[in-house]
Amino acid sequence: MAISAKQYEQMVGRRTGGGKKAADTKAAGAAPQHKVIIGIDPSLRGTGFGLIQWDQGRSIILDQGTIVCKKDWKNSRCLARIHDVLREAILKYQPTACAIEGLFYAQNYRTALVMGEARGAALVAAGSLGLEIYEMAPRKVKQAIVGYGNAQKIAVAKMVQRMLSLDEVPDADAADALALALAFAQEQGRRFGVLPKQI
């Protein structure tokens, strides 16, 4: 049975806005589309970051890199560097959304603690500049980019290279960060997509 355009808009309105008219839903209920997105893969010694510009399904790389901290540096120095480099990148490119890797469960509590500290430094850099921050599980990112939730890092890096038309395969940490940004962009681009958990 065929339905009219008006009936279709009413169905969409009921689905997204609890019975509001379609015009009201567009004005008040529709999520904003983020054009510049930063992805962050936090780690004390090698935090990856990647910035993309997303427009109508097309992604363009703006910047990417790995924040390397030497093994002889104290943790506090590493955390300060992570914060400072990310803050500088955010101020330069003005992203409005941050996609960060979700928490994972480590067998070693010290490893989990250090990872949490690096993640905290990254979150402060993004949060203090007013970005909307979204958490994405590594498995979901791999599924979105490679099509397989247990994909190896090199497979993710090569697919990121292909998606962004890069001359070289990016460093593993930067590739993971770019994959986070790309996966988030794909989610927000879906008509009925649900954005990842905002933190």
C-alpha positions in Angstrom: 0.0 0.0 0.0 1.5 3.4 -1.0 1.7 6.3 1.5 1.9 10.0 0.8 4.9 12.2 1.5 2.9 13.8 4.3 2.1 10.4 5.9 5.8 9.4 5.6 6.9 12.7 7.4 4.4 12.0 10.2 5.8 8.5 10.6 9.3 9.9 10.9 8.1 12.5 13.4 6.5 9.8 15.6 9.7 7.8 15.5 12.0 10.6 16.3 9.9 13.1 18.3 7.1 11.3 20.0 4.3 12.5 17.7 5.6 16.0 16.9 5.1 17.3 13.4 7.9 16.8 10.9 8.7 20.5 10.8 9.0 20.7 14.6 11.2 17.6 14.6 13.6 19.2 12.1 13.8 22.4 14.1 14.2 20.9 17.6 14.9 17.2 17.5 17.4 16.7 14.7 21.0 16.3 15.9 23.5 18.8 14.5 25.9 17.5 11.8 29.5 17.9 12.9 31.7 19.0 10.0 35.1 18.8 11.7 35.8 15.8 14.0 38.8 14.7 16.0 39.4 11.1 16.8 41.6 10.2 19.8 43.2 6.9 20.6 44.7 7.5 24.1 47.9 5.9 25.4 50.6 7.2 27.8 53.5 6.7 25.4 51.7 7.0 22.0 48.4 8.8 21.8 47.1 8.9 18.3 45.0 11.7 17.0 43.3 12.4 13.6 41.2 15.3 12.3 38.8 15.0 9.4 36.4 17.3 7.7 33.1 15.6 6.8 30.6 16.9 4.3 27.7 14.9 2.9 29.4 11.6 3.1 32.9 12.7 2.0 35.8 12.8 4.4 38.9 14.9 4.0 41.9 14.6 6.3 43.1 17.7 8.0 45.8 16.4 10.3 47.0 13.3 12.0 49.8 12.2 14.2 51.1 10.3 17.3 52.0 12.1 20.5 55.2 10.2 21.5 56.4 10.4 25.0 59.8 9.0 25.9 60.1 6.0 28.3 62.2 8.0 30.8 59.6 10.7 31.1 57.5 10.8 34.3 53.8 10.1 33.8 52.9 13.7 34.7 55.1 15.1 31.9 53.5 12.7 29.4 50.0 13.7 30.5 50.8 17.4 30.2 52.2 16.8 26.6 49.1 14.8 25.6 46.9 17.7 26.8 49.0 20.4 25.2 49.3 18.8 21.8 45.6 18.0 21.6 44.6 21.4 22.8 46.8 23.0 20.1 45.3 20.8 17.4 41.8 21.6 18.5 42.4 25.3 18.6 43.9 25.1 15.1 41.2 23.1 13.3 38.2 23.9 15.5 36.4 20.5 15.6 33.0 20.4 17.3 33.0 16.7 18.1 35.5 14.3 19.5 35.3 10.5 19.1 37.5 8.7 21.7 38.2 5.1 22.2 36.0 3.5 24.9 37.3 2.0 28.1 38.6 -1.6 27.9 39.2 -4.1 30.7 42.8 -4.8 31.3 44.0 -7.8 33.3 46.7 -5.6 34.8 45.2 -2.9 37.0 48.3 -0.7 36.6 48.0 -0.8 32.9 44.3 0.2 33.2 45.1 3.0 35.6 47.8 4.5 33.2 45.5 4.2 30.2 42.8 5.9 32.2 45.1 8.8 33.1 46.0 9.3 29.4 42.4 9.2 28.5 41.6 11.8 31.2 44.3 14.2 29.8 42.7 13.8 26.3 39.2 14.3 27.7 40.2 17.5 29.6 41.7 18.9 26.4 38.6 18.3 24.4 36.1 19.1 27.2 37.7 22.3 28.3 37.3 23.7 24.7 33.6 22.8 24.5 33.6 19.8 22.2 30.9 17.2 22.3 32.7 14.0 23.2 31.5 10.5 22.1 32.8 7.2 23.3 33.2 4.4 20.7 34.1 0.7 21.4 37.1 -0.5 19.4 35.2 -3.5 18.1 32.4 -1.2 16.7 35.0 1.0 15.0 36.7 -1.9 13.3 33.3 -3.2 12.2 32.4 0.2 10.7 35.8 0.7 8.9 36.8 -2.9 7.9 33.6 -4.8 8.3 35.0 -7.2 10.9 35.1 -6.5 14.6 38.3 -8.5 15.2 40.3 -6.9 12.4 44.0 -6.5 12.9 45.6 -3.0 13.2 47.2 -3.2 9.8 43.8 -3.9 8.2 42.4 -0.8 9.9 45.3 1.3 8.8 45.1 0.2 5.2 41.4 0.9 5.0 41.9 4.3 6.6 44.6 5.0 3.9 42.1 4.0 1.2 39.1 5.9 2.6 41.2 9.1 2.9 43.3 8.7 -0.2 46.5 8.9 1.7 49.9 8.4 0.0 51.1 6.2 2.8 49.7 3.9 5.5 49.4 6.0 8.6 51.1 5.1 11.9 49.0 2.5 13.8 48.0 4.9 16.6 47.1 7.7 14.2 45.3 5.3 12.0 43.2 4.1 15.0 42.3 7.7 15.8 41.4 8.5 12.2 39.2 5.3 12.2 37.4 6.7 15.2 36.7 10.0 13.5 35.6 8.2 10.3 33.3 5.7 12.1 31.7 8.6 14.0 31.1 10.5 10.7 29.5 7.5 9.2 27.2 7.1 12.2 26.0 10.7 12.1 25.5 10.4 8.3 23.0 7.6 8.6 19.4 8.8 8.3 18.2 6.9 11.3 21.6 6.3 12.9 22.0 6.5 16.7 25.1 8.4 17.7 27.5 6.7 20.1 27.4 7.3 23.8 28.1 10.9 24.7 30.3 11.5 27.8 
